[in-house]
């Protein structure tokens, strides 16, 4: 069984490069603290929130999320 694990490592890298904090993204993108908390736990968010973050940071979804193949790690 192939399981893809969602993570937001690319977003955290973007924030570090731009010198931004999570609270900055919340304000810039107009998302809630709950959405950011979900992301901190690598939980899924809505496409609408993903779009808001992309627009705020002038980036693409690839700059925010990535998927890791859990199956490969188990081998």
Secondary structure, DSSP 8 states (H G I E B T S, - for coil): ---EEEE-HHHHHHHHHHT--HHHHHHHHT--HHHHHHHHTT----HHHHHHHHHHHT--GGGT-EEEEHHHHH-
